[in-house]
Amino acid sequence: MPSSLTWQQLRDLTLPELDDAADGWAKVSHHADAAGERVDAEMSGRLAKTQESESAKAAVRRLKRLSSNYHYIHAECRLIRASVSGLSSEIAVPRRRLKDALEDATALSYTVYADGSIGYPSGGKNELTGADIPGGTAVGNNGMLTSDNRELHPPNGKGLYTPEAPGLINPNPHHAKAQDIADRIAHALREAREIDERYRA
């Protein structure tokens, strides 16, 4: 199932919480390793050296199972810690790109819609009529020829490969800036979703 991560969730993700979680798993791993060592050295090892009864041998077998469980916990927690730490490190990159794009949108007073498209104001003059060139909405292109690329299927039906698109340049000076921001948001979200899917698996 594809990741449903939104740009809002990516923006609000608190990486220190992931780092704290990784540290927590590292501590559990360390404690499990230390417990396993204690079982081996202080319990089963000592019992095997000092007792020879059948009940002592049975106790040693149980202690060895307990030790194996601790070593399993140690190994699994190390893997979880590495995964959480890797997720935090990798997803920080598209998150930073997203935040940079959002900061640029704020600086230009553009509207960032829930779907990641960018609303921009009117700007420039129509050379024929002298009227203001109207504003509009830029839909992000995530760089992939896939169904989740909204630029290929925007709400108004005017995507990259429609007859009216080739060769047309929007004369509104805000359009190119808004398109760049929308594309950066789409790229960041695509990358973050790919990372999310990989780590969820």
C-alpha positions in Angstrom: 0.0 0.0 0.0 1.5 3.4 -1.0 2.4 5.8 1.7 -0.3 8.4 2.5 2.2 10.8 4.1 1.0 14.4 3.5 3.2 17.5 3.2 1.6 18.8 6.5 2.7 15.6 8.3 6.2 15.9 6.8 6.4 19.5 7.9 5.2 18.8 11.5 7.4 15.7 11.9 9.6 16.2 15.0 12.9 14.5 14.3 14.2 14.7 17.9 11.4 12.4 18.9 12.6 9.8 16.4 16.2 10.3 17.7 15.0 9.9 21.2 13.2 6.7 20.2 16.4 5.3 18.6 18.3 6.1 21.8 15.6 4.3 23.8 15.9 1.2 21.7 19.7 1.3 22.1 19.3 1.4 25.9 16.9 -1.6 25.8 19.4 -3.4 23.6 22.3 -2.6 26.1 20.2 -3.8 29.1 19.3 -7.0 27.4 22.9 -7.7 26.5 24.0 -7.0 30.0 21.2 -9.3 31.4 22.3 -12.1 29.1 25.9 -11.8 30.2 24.8 -11.9 33.9 22.7 -15.0 33.3 25.7 -16.7 31.5 28.4 -15.6 34.0 26.7 -15.3 37.4 23.9 -17.8 37.1 24.1 -20.7 34.7 27.9 -20.7 34.6 28.2 -20.7 38.4 25.4 -23.3 38.8 27.0 -25.7 36.2 30.4 -25.5 38.1 29.0 -26.0 41.6 26.0 -28.4 41.2 25.7 -31.8 39.4 22.2 -32.9 40.3 19.5 -33.4 37.6 17.5 -30.4 38.9 20.6 -28.3 38.6 21.2 -29.5 35.0 17.5 -28.7 34.2 17.9 -25.2 35.7 21.0 -24.6 33.6 19.1 -25.6 30.5 16.3 -23.1 31.4 18.9 -20.4 32.1 20.5 -21.0 28.7 17.1 -20.5 27.1 16.7 -17.3 29.1 20.1 -16.1 28.0 19.2 -16.9 24.4 16.1 -14.8 24.7 18.1 -11.9 26.1 20.6 -12.1 23.2 17.6 -12.2 20.8 16.1 -9.1 22.4 19.6 -7.4 22.2 19.9 -8.2 18.4 16.3 -7.2 17.5 16.5 -3.9 19.5 19.7 -3.0 17.7 18.0 -3.6 14.4 15.0 -1.4 15.4 17.4 1.3 16.7 19.2 1.3 13.4 16.0 1.5 11.4 14.6 4.4 13.5 17.9 6.2 13.3 18.1 5.7 9.6 14.5 6.9 9.0 15.3 10.1 11.0 18.5 10.7 9.0 17.0 10.1 5.6 13.6 11.9 6.0 15.4 15.0 7.3 16.5 15.7 3.8 13.1 16.0 2.0 11.7 17.7 5.2 14.3 20.4 4.9 13.5 20.9 1.2 9.8 21.1 2.0 10.4 23.7 4.8 12.6 25.8 2.5 9.8 25.8 -0.2 7.2 26.7 2.4 9.4 29.6 3.7 9.7 30.9 0.2 5.9 30.7 -0.3 5.4 32.7 2.9 8.0 35.3 1.9 6.2 35.9 -1.3 2.8 35.8 0.3 1.6 32.9 -1.8 -1.0 30.5 -0.6 -0.1 26.9 0.0 -3.2 24.7 -0.4 -3.9 21.4 1.3 -2.9 19.5 -1.8 0.4 21.2 -2.1 -0.5 23.5 -5.0 0.4 27.2 -4.8 -1.9 30.1 -5.3 -0.4 33.3 -6.6 -1.8 36.8 -7.1 -2.3 38.8 -10.3 0.8 40.5 -11.7 2.0 42.3 -14.8 -0.1 43.9 -17.5 -1.7 42.5 -20.5 0.0 44.3 -23.4 -3.1 44.4 -25.5 -5.7 45.5 -22.9 -3.5 47.0 -20.2 -5.5 44.9 -17.6 -3.8 43.1 -14.8 -2.8 39.5 -15.7 -4.9 37.4 -13.3 -3.4 35.2 -10.6 -3.8 31.4 -10.5 -2.7 28.1 -9.1 0.5 26.2 -9.8 0.2 22.4 -9.5 3.4 20.6 -8.5 5.2 18.2 -10.8 7.0 15.5 -8.7 9.3 14.5 -11.6 7.7 11.1 -12.2 5.4 9.8 -14.9 3.1 8.1 -12.4 -0.5 8.4 -11.4 0.3 10.3 -8.2 1.9 13.1 -10.2 -0.8 15.8 -9.9 0.8 17.9 -12.7 -0.2 15.2 -15.1 -3.8 15.2 -13.9 -4.5 18.6 -12.3 -8.0 19.5 -11.2 -8.6 21.7 -14.2 -7.5 19.1 -16.7 -4.6 21.2 -18.0 -1.6 19.2 -17.4 1.8 18.7 -19.1 0.5 16.7 -22.1 -2.7 18.5 -23.1 -2.8 20.2 -26.5 -2.9 23.7 -25.0 0.2 23.2 -22.8 3.2 22.9 -25.2 5.0 26.2 -25.8 2.8 28.3 -23.6 4.4 30.6 -21.1 2.2 32.2 -18.4 3.0 36.0 -18.6 2.2 36.5 -14.9 5.6 37.1 -13.3 4.4 35.2 -10.2 3.6 32.0 -12.1 7.2 30.8 -12.5 8.0 31.3 -8.9 4.9 29.6 -7.7 5.5 26.7 -10.1 9.0 26.3 -8.7 7.7 26.2 -5.2 4.9 23.7 -6.0 7.4 21.5 -7.8 9.8 21.5 -4.9 6.9 20.6 -2.5 5.9 17.7 -4.8 9.5 16.4 -5.2 10.0 16.6 -1.4 6.8 14.7 -0.7 7.5 12.1 -3.3 11.0 11.4 -1.8 9.6 11.3 1.7 6.9 8.9 0.7 9.4 6.6 -0.9 11.5 6.7 2.3 8.3 6.1 4.4 7.3 3.1 2.3 10.8 1.5 2.5 11.0 1.9 6.3 7.5 0.7 6.9 8.3 -2.5 5.0 
